[in-house]
């Protein structure tokens, strides 16, 4: 983007509504997503950034692509590496289930950003065929543990959950989509027009796994594209990160499992949970007052890219009309915010 004019503003405030620190974040590991299969013995190209399938980032997703994302977490404009034709989508079935079964899944959250997880299913028999968001939305699955289609993310670690599969779906190459909608960014609810942590545009993470439902002749590891077994030792070269343990090692569990007797807080499931102190509220109001100087609400909240010590650098891209004293027809303003925070950053 070419900037005809610009301004750099440094703002130092103590605030707990500092949001969107990109340290990402999570992956679908059972059944393993297309980018994570290599970790568990499938002969598929390795993606060492398999926990960062986040639509290209917040600015790309919401500013460039108007909130759109590839169904498996790739940037909407491409490259679609995790969809048919991409290097990680090779038609390898990683799980076989019966029709209407309760299916176990596991997700590893490497950095908890609050929010919630959802799981969708798209019936498909041809792994060379791209699926649509509309197909996935037809089968939003219920999570047994939360008795809801959403499950809250409250901590890092491995979440072992169970999904209720529909009793009307039989397919050779169903696509199971995992979606993690984070909830640590300060934004404005488009319906109520109120600001809160977890409202408005949030960073999202995805994963897609190829599964068979209702077919007993398809074994995990079989590629419906090459018609060969693709299960073996993990693809790891000297110096590459060591793959994690097999998914059967469940040393960490998601909270509120059925046996715990705990009820899941509906506010947490909605992505808008947690208490806020008076100091935090005051600082968040100061942050909102600053943002209100810029008319482009689509560019809010600012995205924080890095932190060093107790200082985080954030930025917003704003399209702002030129003032009457400025001969330029318009300027694109890059605002850099430096937050020197003194409050805790728990669960961010």
Secondary structure, DSSP 8 states (H G I E B T S, - for coil): ---SS----------S---------EEEEETB-TTTGGGGTB-S---TTTT--STT-HIIIIIISTT---TTSS-TTS--TTSTTSTT---B--EEE-TT-EEEEEEEESS--S-EEEEEEE--S-TTS---HHHHHTTB-EETTTTBS-EE--SSEEEEEEEE--TT--EEEEEEEEEEE---SEEE-TTT--EEET-SS--EEEEEEEEEES-SS--TTBBTTT-SB-BSS----TTS------TT---S--SS-GGGT----HHHHTT--S---HHHHHHHHHHHHHHTTS--GGG-S-EEEEEETTEEEEEEEEEEE--TT--SSEEEEEEEEEEE--S--TT-
